[in-house]
Amino acid sequence: MMNWHSYHTNGPNKRRRKAISASCQLHRGPVGFANLLVSMQEGWIVFDPHVTGGCVIALDEEGATTLLYLLTEWLG
């Protein structure tokens, strides 16, 4: 598994990352208060809430595929 601190410090290739406006239930900010950085790094889909590297969620191909199907089902 990759070193997530190194991931945040060095950052992924800019072509493989997008920031998505989001809201944060913990901080109770409006949409756009928080950004969710989504990137692909060394074969993993990485979610970085608040773009701080403090807490990242990484999905392998199977997890990312499951999320894709779930979002497709929910959003039609």
C-alpha positions as CSV (number, residue, x, y, z in Angstrom):
1,M,0.0,0.0,0.0
2,M,1.2,3.5,-0.8
3,N,2.5,6.1,1.7
4,W,-0.5,8.5,2.0
5,H,1.5,11.3,3.6
6,S,3.9,11.2,0.6
7,Y,0.8,11.2,-1.7
8,H,-0.5,14.4,-0.1
9,T,2.8,16.2,0.1
10,N,3.9,15.4,-3.5
11,G,0.4,15.4,-5.0
12,P,-0.9,13.3,-7.8
13,N,-0.5,14.2,-11.5
14,K,-2.9,17.1,-12.2
15,R,-4.5,15.3,-15.1
16,R,-5.6,12.6,-12.7
17,R,-7.3,14.7,-10.0
18,K,-10.5,16.8,-9.6
19,A,-11.8,18.9,-6.8
20,I,-15.6,18.6,-6.2
21,S,-17.6,21.2,-4.2
22,A,-19.2,19.5,-1.3
23,S,-20.7,20.2,2.1
24,C,-19.3,19.0,5.4
25,Q,-21.7,17.6,8.0
26,L,-19.1,17.9,10.8
27,H,-18.4,21.6,10.1
28,R,-22.0,22.3,8.9
29,G,-20.8,24.5,6.0
30,P,-22.8,25.1,2.9
31,V,-22.2,23.3,-0.4
32,G,-18.8,24.6,-1.6
33,F,-17.5,25.1,2.0
34,A,-15.5,21.9,1.6
35,N,-13.7,20.5,-1.4
36,L,-13.4,16.8,-2.0
37,L,-10.2,16.0,-3.9
38,V,-10.7,12.9,-6.0
39,S,-7.6,11.4,-7.7
40,M,-6.1,8.3,-9.1
41,Q,-2.8,7.4,-7.5
42,E,-0.8,4.3,-8.2
43,G,-4.0,2.3,-9.2
44,W,-6.1,3.6,-6.3
45,I,-9.0,6.0,-6.4
46,V,-8.3,8.4,-3.5
47,F,-10.8,10.7,-1.8
48,D,-9.3,13.5,0.3
49,P,-11.9,15.5,2.2
50,H,-11.0,19.1,2.8
51,V,-7.9,18.6,0.6
52,T,-5.6,18.4,3.6
53,G,-4.3,14.8,3.5
54,G,-5.5,14.5,7.1
55,C,-7.9,11.6,6.3
56,V,-7.9,10.0,2.9
57,I,-10.1,7.1,1.7
58,A,-8.6,4.9,-1.0
59,L,-10.5,2.4,-3.1
60,D,-9.0,-0.4,-5.2
61,E,-10.5,-1.3,-8.6
62,E,-13.2,-3.6,-7.0
63,G,-14.2,-0.9,-4.5
64,A,-14.3,1.8,-7.2
65,T,-16.4,-0.4,-9.4
66,T,-18.9,-1.1,-6.6
67,L,-19.1,2.7,-5.9
68,L,-19.7,3.4,-9.6
69,Y,-22.6,0.9,-9.8
70,L,-24.1,2.2,-6.6
71,L,-24.0,5.8,-7.7
72,T,-25.4,4.8,-11.1
73,E,-28.3,3.0,-9.4
74,W,-29.0,5.9,-7.0
75,L,-28.8,8.7,-9.6
76,G,-30.4,6.7,-12.4
